[in-house]
Amino acid sequence: MPFHRLSPLFLSVAVAACATATAPTLPARLPPPVAIPNSDPRVRSALEKIRTDDSWLIEQQTSICEVEAPSFKEQRRAADFAARFRALGYANVRIDAEGNVIAERPGDAGEPVVVLSAHLDTVFPEGTDVRVRRSGDTLRGPGIGDNCRGLAVLLGVARSLDHAQVRTTGTIIFVATVGEEGAGNLRGVRHLVDVSLKDRIDYSISVDGAGLSTTSAAVGSNRYRVTYSGPGGHSYGAFGMPNPMHALGRAIALVSEIQVPTEPRTTFSVGVLRGGTSVNSISESASMDVDLRSESPAALAALDSAVMRAVASALGAERARWPRSSVALNVKIDTIGIRPAATQPDTAPIVRAALEAARTLGFSSETGASSTDANLPMSRGIPAITIDGGGIGRGAHSLNESWIATPDAYLGPQWALLITLTLAGVR
């Protein structure tokens, strides 16, 4: 794309003045959630099944984790997870074109449709040692908390519903998604919303990681690879031409000076640098990977514009530095990930269902913002949250990741069960 030299003064952006994004409008056809159905004897039986099945759930969590599932290579874990649902008696289990595992539990009326999901993929590359080691109440292994715990919670909820023969008004759809982590760019849930379950989802609950918190707002992110390029040459013999590496340095410096608001929380980072072949060469290319985040779509858009101006200004400044050179210097910007930002009030029915279900189980849950599978449905106006799966998680995304089976770890799957039934309705 063509760029013109811009004054660095333009980089003193008005991001801080951005208005907080307006929450997506919830579909009018959706009724407010019913009261928490914990007094129903079948629901109480399902809750008790989860508590007494705690050791079974942890066994599932462990064995799931020992099936590797790097982003874009989740097929083995997907097939394994589908087999686990079939073993529970779910006959209508399928794997969609993107690789998501889908198992439906029809309701008497069919609606509303409540999706309870967890992501399959991990951040670890193929060939990683995924064996889980246990010492007392602590399990260690890559992905044991994020997100083998979430996947196990789905199995626990599904098993308890059938054990207690709970009948629901609405349909519950269990989904194990692909592509939640990193470069996966939410491809699984994106396909789910746009293709596999298009226009069917009334509520979306994602289970991700350990603890007992509620993610009710979506931190959006824009990720780019910015590459400056030219013919390159000898550092001495070709001196006097624009240098892609120098242009990249200018861009990084300008990006680092951008001012962003603390409320809504907005951040940026240059995370990866590439380029150069030797110390005595003018490089042919130099690139950076940039991560931009915000809880507010408006603030994220303003930050995005400021970064683009920085990239353009750096190009113009490097060209202007060598006015006698006819050598071309260009820049290319590739999008490597877009996660939409979105907000919804704590008064939204799905959020109230989560908070009330927590109180019913004897704990309080804090709401907050994060980047999860809930980003996509929430940004489309579908009521969505992400909840934790119980226990204590440490060292997520590290090879030494651990999950502690606390005495009340069963509260995570019980919570997922109660929220789901509150929204789906119990017959």
C-alpha positions, 0 to 999 in steps of 0.5 A: 500500500502507498504511504506518505510521510507523516509528522510524528506529531500525529502519533500523539493520538486521541486514544485516551478520548475514545468512548467505551464501546457500546455493548452488543444489543441482545436478541429481543426474543431471549427471555431473562434467565429463570431462577437457579434450579438447584431445588429440583431433585434431579438437578441436586442429584446431578450436582452430587454426581459431579462431587462424588465423581471428582476422581473420575473427572481428574482421570479424564483431565489427565488422560486428555492432556496426554493426547497432544493437540497443538493449534492446527493439529488438534485432530488426534485429541478431537477424535479421542474427545469425540470417542469419550462423548460416544462412550457416555452414550451420546450418539449424535457426536460429529466433527465439523469441517474446521475440526470442532467436536459437537455433541447435542443433547436435545431439549423438549422444546428445542430452544433456547440453544445453550452451547457449553464449550472448551478449547482443544488446542494447546500452545505447545508444538508437536513432539512436546512431552505431554505426560502428566506427573502427579505428586499429591494433589498437584498434576504437572503437564503442558496444558493440564489446566489450560485447557484439559481442565475445561474439556474434562468439565464438559464430560463431567456435566454431560455425564451428570445430566444423563445420570440424573436424567435431567430434562431440559426445555432448551437444547444443550450443545457440547463443543470442543473447539479448535484454534483458540490459542495464539495464531489459531485466531479463534478459527474454531468458534468462528466456524461454529458461529458462522457455519456449523451452528449459524443462527442457532446459538442463544447463549454461549458458555466457554470453560477455560482454565482453573479458578472460579472467575467469570469473563464477561467482557472480551479483550480484542486484539489486532496482530500484524507482521510489518515488513520493510523491504529493499534490494539490500547490499554491502554495508560499505559498498552500497551505503547511502540507500534506505535500510529496511532495518533502520526503517524498522527501528524508526517504526518501533521507536514511534510505536513505543511513544504512542499514548494509550488510555488506562481505562478502557485498558489498552496495550501494545507490544512489538513481540518478534523481530526478523531480518538480516543475514550478516553484520556487513550487509544492508538487509533486504528485509526487516519485520516485526510482529505487533500485538494490539489489545483493548477492552474497547473496540473504539480504543482498539481502532484508534490504537490501530490507526496510530500504529499504522501512522507510525509504520508509514511515518517510519517509511517516509523518514527512512526514505527522506534520510537518503534523498539522493538514492533512487533505491526503493523501500517498501512496506507490507502489512500482513494481518496475523490475527484479529480478535474482536473486542466486546462488552456486556453489562453485569445485568445481562441475563447470562452474566446474572446466571453465572453470578447467581449460580456461584452464590447458590454454590456458596462462592462469589465470582468476580467478573473481568475481561480477557481474550477467549472463545467468548470474544467471537459470539459476544462481538456478534451480539450473542450473550457469551461468557467464559468461566473457570473450571475450578481448582488452582492453575499455575504456569499456564503456557509453560512446560511446567504448567500445574493444576492443583486438585483443591478439595472444592475443585468440583465447584467448577463443573457444578457451576458450569452445570448450574449456569447451563441449566439456568439458561436452558431451563429444567422440565 
